[in-house]
Structure formats: structure tokens, C-alpha cells
Amino acid sequence: MISHFDHIVLTVADIDRAVLFYKTVLKMEPITFANGRRAVQFGQQKINFQLLGQELRNHAMEGSGDLCLITNWTIADVVGHLKSCKVTILEGPVSKSGAQGPIQSVYFNDPDNNLVEVSVYDETSKSSSDLSEAE
């Protein structure tokens, strides 16, 4: 029934600050849509930002988000980049279980205390899934 995520929405205190963080730290593309709403885009997905109370159907509080993002960088490159951006790593690199197998992850908070996990699939997982697809 469901094939993928289109977008998620994070509730933040300052939309411009959130856009700048995701642009700088996570290399996402800032976009504006629907009468001036702000978001960041990566691949075929996006993260929309809203202020507390802006969307009456959404009861999320600032900092209630928890997301895992997959990168094609090495975990060492991710750690180095986060450090160069002065982002405090809360945990990692650590081994976790992703939707498609083992991953290496680092965890940190965005400026609104949303928990962000950036992960890399283990090469052995990629290799074995590539082999099974080829068979």
C-alpha cells in the first residue's frame, strides 16, 4: 500500500534557523512553497517546517521529531563534517538496525532539539542485497 515517504513536518521555534541548519549541516536544498512555507529537500523527499500552533491538526511540540537519514558518505566523513559544523554528537558511531539491514549511526540534535540520526548501511548489507538482486 505505501511505497515511500513524501515529506515530514518538524515543529520549530525559528524556521529560518532550522532551514539554515539543515542546509549547512545536512547539505539539503532550501525551498519555498505554498504561499511562503519553508522546507528543505533532498532526493525525492522534503522536510517542511512549521511554528508551534501554525497547523491546528498537528499537535507536535518543538523538539518532538526523531528522524533517521541515510547518507552515501562514510561514517567517518559524517563525523568529521559534524565536528567542523560544531555539532555536538550525542551518540555514535554505533551499530543499529535500519529498515534494510545493519547501519552505522551518529545522533545529534537540531537547534530545536529534534533528534537526528545520520546512518550508513554496512557494506556487507549492500553487497549481499546486491548479490541477491542479481540472482
Secondary structure, 3 states (H helix, E strand, C coil): CCCCCCEEEEEECCHHHHHHHHHHHHCCEEEEECCCEEEEEECCEEEEEEECCCCCCCCCCCCCCEEEEECCCCHHHHHHHHHHCCCCEEEEEEEEEECCEEEEEEEEECCCCCEEEEEEECHHHHHHHHHHHHC
